[in-house]
Amino acid sequence: MNLLNMNLLNMNLLTMNLLNMNLLTMNLLTMNLLNMNLLTMNLLNMKASHHVPPQHEPTQHEPPHHEPPQHEPPHHEPPQHEGFST
């Protein structure tokens, strides 16, 4: 009986150790993930800062892309013709 109790206690201690290990690994993983996020944020910021000068050229090419929306108003005209017909 004493041996069984000792075994149970040892099992409990092992489970406690496993739980602690899991918690520690979880904390370490979360820390690593946070560090990774911070690193990626820094890398993104670095890339953004480096790409800022070249980005000015694409922005100049963007206005033509804004022209297609200007073609949309003609689509709004047919309903206006219906209004005139009435």
N, C-alpha and C positions, 0 to 999 in steps of 0.2 A: 504493500500500500504506500509506504513511504517512497519507494522507487517510482511508483506510478505518479504520485504527487510531484516528485522531482521532475519527472519527464514532462508532466503537464506544465509545470512552472517554466521549464526550459523551452517548451513549445511556445508558451506565452511570451517569454523573453525574445525568442526568435521572431515571432510575429511582430512584436514591438520594434525590434531592430529593422525588420523588413519595412514596416510602416515608416519608420524614421528615414530609412534609405530612400523609400519612394518619395517622401516629402522633400528630402534633400535634393534628389535628382530632379523633381518637379521644379523646385526653386532654382536650381542651376539651369535647367532648361529654359525656364521663363526668363532668367537673367540673360542667358545666351540669346534668346529670341529678342529680348529688349535691346541688347547690344547690336544684334543683327539689324533690327529696325532702325536704330540710331545710325548705324553705319550706312544702311541703304539711304536714309534721309540725307546724310552728309554727302553720299555719292550723288544723289539726285540733285542736291543743291550745287555741288561742284559742277555736275554736267550742265545744269541750268545756267550757272554763271559763265561757264565756258561757251555755251551755245548761244548766249544772249547776242553777241555781235553778229554772228551769221544769221540769226533769226530775223534781223531787220530786213534782209532781202526777201525772204518768203512773205513777210507781212506786206511788202510792196506788191507781190504777186497776188495777194489775197483779194484786193478790191475787184478784179475781174470776176472772182468767185461770187462777189456780192451782186453782180449783174443779173444772174439767173433769177433771183427773187424779184427783180424788177419786171421780169417777164410774167410774173404771177398776176399783177393787176389786170392785164387784158382778160384773164380768166374771170375776174370779178365783173367785167363789163357786160357779159351776156345777161346776167340778172338785171342789170340796169336797163338793157334793151326791153326786157319784159316789163319793167316799170313804165317805159315809154309807150309800149303797146297798150297798156291799160290806160 
